[in-house]
């Protein structure tokens, strides 16, 4: 398996109705532990999406902690005007969005 395939499978879990959080986490764990895949920002984005659709704020916070441990950073914005963000930048938004919906 490749990282791209793992990310696509996690994204598919997010888009399923209902969302398949446990399956996404199993795919992630298998990819990292058994196949040595190194998650990237797309991996964590897909995991956050499946947490959101499953309305599981606690798991989303755990994923944010993993991002912080891995020192993941990502870029948002339009061409040439990208701004670097850290996982902590979206923390209040994610929690409020998941707990108020």
N, C-alpha and C positions, 0 to 999 in steps of 0.2 A: 504493500500500500504506500501511497504517497501522501504528503501533507495536504495537497489539494483535494485528494479524494476524501481524506478524513474531514476536512473542513466542509466539503459538500454534503457528506453524510450527516454531520451535525446540523448543518443548515436545513436539510430535509426533515430532521426531527423537529426543528423549530416550526416549520411550515405545516407539519401534520396537524390534523384536527382529531382529537386534542393533541397538544404538543407532547412530545415524548422526551421529557427531561432525563429520566433514568437511562434510557437507551443512548441519549447523546453523551451522558457522562461515562457510560461504559465504552462507547466508541473512543472517546477522548483518552480514557485510562489505558485501553488496549493499545491504541496508537502510540502513546508515549512510553508505556512500560514494556510492552512486548515487541514493538517494532522500532523503537528508538526515534520516533518522529519528534521534532522540536516545534512546539506550538508557536504560532506567530499572532499578530494582532487580528488577523481574520479568524483564527481559531477562537480567540477569546470573544470576539464580536459575535460569532455564531453561538457560543455558549451563553453569552449575556442575552441574546435574542430568545433562546429557548427558555431561559429562566423567566424572562419577561412574559412570554406567552403562557407559561405555566403558572405565572403569578407567584413565583417563589423568590421572595426578596432575600431570604437567608442564604440560599445557594448562590444568588448573584453576589452577595457580599463576600462569600468564600472565594468566588472566582476573582473578584477584585483584589483580594488578599494575595492570591496566586500571581496575579499580574504584577503586583507591587514587589513580591519576592523575586520575580523574574526581571524586574526593572523594565517592564514593557512600556513603550511609549508609542504613540501613533500620531498621525497628522490629519488634520481636518482643514477644510477650506477649499477654495477654488485655485485653479492653476496659478502658480507663482505666489499666491498669497497664503500659503499653508502656515498653520500655527501648530506648534508642538503641544500636545496635551499629555498629561499623565493620567493613570487610572483614577487618581483621587479627584481629578477635575470634574468627573461626572457623578461622583458619589451622591451628593444631595439630590440631583435630578433623578437618578435611578431609584433611590429609596422613596422619594416623594411620589414619583410616577407609579411605582408598583403598589404603594400602600393606599393611594387615593383613588385609584381606578376601580 
